[in-house]
Amino acid sequence: MAGIVGIAAPNEDQLVADALSKIEHRGGAGSTILSLDRATFGQAWPGAQETHVTCVEQHAVVLDGEIHNWTDLGVGATCPVEALELAYTCAGPEFVAQLDGPFAFAIAGPRGIFLARDQLGKAPLYYGRRDGAICFASELKALLGWADHIAHFPPGHYYEPDVGLRRYARIEAADTLDEDAESVAAELRDRLVSSVRKRVDGGEVGAWLSGGLDSATMTALARRQVSELPTFAVGVEGAPDLEYAQAVAEFVGTDHHERVCGLDEMLLVLPEVIYHLESFDALLVRSSLTNFLVGRLAAEHVPAVLSGEGGDELFAGYSYLRGMEPAELPAELVDITRRLHNTALQRVDRCSAAHGLVARTAFLGREVVEYALQIPPEMKLNGDTPGAEKWILRRAMDGLLPTSVLQRPKAKFWQGAGVGDQLAGHAEQLISDQEFESERALPDGTGLNTREELFYYRIFREQFGDVDPALVGRTKGAPVA
């Protein structure tokens, strides 16, 4: 995704340029500083989004993301940023509820800066203050050292001058469908096809392919819509992900690339991963190591990739969900989907943007999320049968994937890649029980869960100092020592 920075103050070109330089990895295709009457903006963009910013210097708008329906926002717009400016001017702030796609953007209007972020928080955004003026950036590191009161800009909100933050959208549990499984599976497949089509049109794209059901679904549907599809997998020697990814690649016919890594390489890139990820959450960092490496591999070949993120949250892919009563499931799925913005979606964004790559999440397309939340919980769960979670998704993909993949039980990202508990074991050798007990308390009153998390936190503090731990997303249900 692109990188954006700005402040509601004129003549701050050097300040914005310095901040933008800290997230220049999010670009690669170009960058610009906009000096405006009441604001100063900066933007860096990757190759996959270059067409979205061709007229950015003509408008008081900076955009990180993709607006799939920008041509529907008003008459006369020639590019997404112009469409956003026209829609805001003509319809007011509530126009953001119409937008389809991942986005975080700023518009410099006559009364100040207008900010908005998509309802799931697929595009990252932080905001704060400097001498009373609101400021913003795509990553935390771009604001550190000069902005005060830094916070996550909440998903599904906009900021209007003189009004403040307002929620315009929120993921909610929906009334369940009264349809048979065959009809639901067919409609789900149609919506997935449509969502994938939006994300493969108009440019070269590949797919991250772990061999799990979610990434395999994205790969299979995309391959039927493009003439060539490179796919990418990373894991340790003998990792099950590599075996299943190869099976999917051969079945659907992709140009497959894989890399084998080991603990030494993961430890070598760990500080870089934590720097880009801006997190010390143990499960998030652990899963980001191979994700970071597969992002680097993909960036050598394509400007954008499809990611299977969101499938587990929408279709009940986690093992703990199988023990829940069906009536409890919809609320739980809504809760974990709302938490994606500063956990798994942050991983996907940072592990791609670190390499100037754009990752697209078709499971989280508006039409898919809306429908998935209406599917009866019984169609997502199938008792305690291994490999039966996400049953309706498996039904929708029947015939499009190898049987071995359709029946494969859910594996945690790092387990499938073969990382397992190697990192935890390494941390336990480095950090004693006494050190853990004396250092586990965090400044906000929360605590670190494990010695592995303390290992990551030490690196995080070296890079960012005493950042408010509340700015770091924590994985729900993470193990505690």
C-alpha positions, 0 to 999 in steps of 0.5 A: 500500500502507499504511504501518506503523511500530513499536517493541518499547517502550511509551509511544513514541507521539510517536516513532512518530507522527513516523516515521509522518508521513514516510510519510503519503503511503501513507495518505490514508483514515486513520491510528492510533497503538496504545499497547500494553503492550510495543510502540507501533505506527502505521499509515496506510492508503489507501482501497483497503485501508480495509476491511482495517483497520476493526478495527485498533485492537482488535488488536495488529496492523498490516498493510501488504498484502492477505491474500486467504485471511484467512477460512481462517486460523481460526474467528471472525475478522471482519477480516484483522488479527484473523485474523492475530492468531488464527492466530499465537496458535493455530498459531505463527509457521509459519502465515505459510506459508499466507498468500496475498497481499502482506504485511508485518505486525507482531504485538505478542505477550506475548514481544515483536514478531513480524514477517513479510514475503511470500516475494517481498517485494511489501510493503516492510519495513525493520527496525533497533534503538533502544536494543536494541529492535527497530523497523520501518517500511514505508520507509527514511525513516521509520527514518532519524535514530532507528534503528540497524543498519537493514536490509531485512527479507528476503522469505520470513522472519519474526522471532520474539522470542528466536529471531530471523529464520527463513526460511519460504518461498523461490522455487526452481526446480521440476521441469518439466511434461510436458504439451503447449503447448495444455494449459499455455497453458489452465492458465496462462490459468485461473490468471491469471484466478483471480489477477486475480479476487482483485485486482479483487473488492471495490472500484473498480480500474483498470490501468496500461497501457503497451501491452506484453504484461504490462500488456495481459494484466492489462487484458484479463483484468480487463476481462472481470471488471468492468463498467468499467475505467479504464486509464492510460498516460504517455509522451513525444510519439510514444512507442510505448507510447501507441500500443499502449496505445490499441490495447489500450484500444479492443480490450478496451473500457476508459475510457482516460486518457493523459498526454504528458510531456517531459524538462523535466517529468521533471527537475522531478519527479526529486527527488520520485521519488528521495525516494519511490523511495529509490534511485539505481540508474540503470535503476530511477530512469529507469523510475520517472519515467513510472511515478511520473507514471502513478501520479499520473494513476491516483490522480485516478480510482481507489484501486487499479490492476493492474500487469504486474510479474513477467511478464518474470521468470517468462516470460523477457521480457528480450532477454539471456535469448534467448541462454541455453541452455534448461537454464540458464534456470530458475535464471536466472528464479528469480534475477531473480525473487528480486531483484524485492523491492528493484528493480522491486517497489520501483518499483511500490510507491513509484510508487503509494504516493507518491499513496496508490494501491495497485498489485496484481501478479497475475502474482506471485500464488501460484498463478501463480508456482508454475505458471510456474516449472514451465513448460518453458523451451522454451515461454518462449523461441523462438530469436532471433525478435523478438517470440517471448519469453514465447511461452507467455504469448502463446499463453495470451492468443491471441484476447484481445488485438490481434495487434499487441500479441501480436507486439510485441517486448519494449521496456524500460519507459523505451524504450517510454514514449519516455524513451530516453537523454534522461536519460543525455544530460542527465547527461553534459552536467552531469557531466564524466568527471573528476567521475565518476571522482573521485566514483563510489566508494561508501562500501561499496566498490562504485561508481556505474556511469555519470554518469547514476547519479552524477547521481541519487546526488547527489540521493539524498545531498542527501535522505538523507545517507550511507545505507549503499549496501547498502540500495539495490537494484541492477539486475542487468546494468546498463550500466557506463561 
